[in-house]
Amino acid sequence: MVKIVATLIKLETLTQEEFSHYWLYYHGPLVRDTLPGLRKYVINTRVDVPKKLWNYDGIAELWFDNVGSIKTAFASEAADKIRQDEL
């Protein structure tokens, strides 16, 4: 298995709550249900804690069988639709 780990930064116009809600309930399911070859998808949303400023708003883990599967997935029409939906 091969894993991609991506840090995400939300649009400045969104609150953390708006970003997390959209990602968890709309964008995440789109990725999980349509990206070809995706074996596992993990969403990690930022949690604010006292005295710590994170430099990201979320982290995504995308698991594939191999590098070839990643290339195929991100060259697909599904990946084009996913990119259009990113906030």
C-alpha positions in Angstrom: 0.0 0.0 0.0 1.0 3.6 -0.7 -0.3 6.5 1.3 -0.5 10.2 0.4 -0.7 12.6 3.3 -1.9 16.1 2.3 -2.2 19.1 4.6 -5.1 21.4 3.7 -5.6 25.1 4.2 -9.1 26.5 4.0 -10.3 29.5 2.1 -9.9 32.6 4.2 -13.6 33.3 3.8 -14.6 30.1 5.7 -14.6 29.6 9.4 -12.9 26.4 10.6 -16.4 25.0 11.4 -17.7 25.7 7.9 -14.6 24.1 6.3 -14.8 21.0 8.5 -18.5 20.6 7.9 -18.1 20.8 4.2 -15.2 18.5 4.1 -16.7 15.9 6.4 -20.2 15.8 4.8 -19.7 16.9 1.1 -16.2 16.8 -0.2 -15.0 13.8 1.8 -17.8 11.5 0.6 -17.2 12.7 -3.0 -13.6 11.7 -2.7 -14.3 8.4 -0.9 -17.1 7.4 -3.3 -15.7 8.4 -6.7 -11.9 8.4 -6.8 -10.8 5.2 -8.6 -8.5 2.9 -6.8 -8.8 4.6 -3.5 -8.5 1.9 -0.8 -8.8 4.0 2.4 -9.5 7.7 3.0 -9.0 9.4 6.4 -10.0 12.9 7.2 -8.3 14.7 10.1 -9.8 18.2 10.9 -7.9 20.7 12.9 -8.8 21.1 16.6 -7.9 24.3 18.2 -6.1 24.0 21.5 -4.8 26.7 23.9 -1.3 28.1 23.1 -1.0 26.3 19.8 -1.4 27.6 16.3 -1.5 25.0 13.6 -0.4 25.9 10.1 -3.1 23.8 8.5 -6.8 23.3 8.7 -6.9 19.6 8.0 -5.0 16.6 6.9 -6.1 13.9 4.4 -4.7 10.4 4.1 -5.4 8.7 0.7 -4.4 5.0 0.5 -3.8 3.2 -2.8 -2.4 -0.2 -3.8 0.6 1.3 -5.6 2.0 4.4 -7.3 0.4 3.4 -10.6 -3.0 3.5 -9.0 -2.3 7.0 -7.7 -1.4 8.2 -11.2 -4.5 6.6 -12.7 -6.8 8.1 -10.0 -5.5 11.6 -10.4 -5.7 11.5 -14.2 -9.3 10.5 -14.1 -12.5 12.5 -14.7 -13.5 11.9 -11.1 -10.3 13.6 -9.9 -11.2 16.6 -12.2 -14.6 16.9 -10.4 -13.0 16.5 -7.0 -10.5 19.3 -7.8 -13.4 21.6 -8.8 -15.0 21.0 -5.4 -12.0 21.8 -3.2 -12.5 24.7 -0.9 
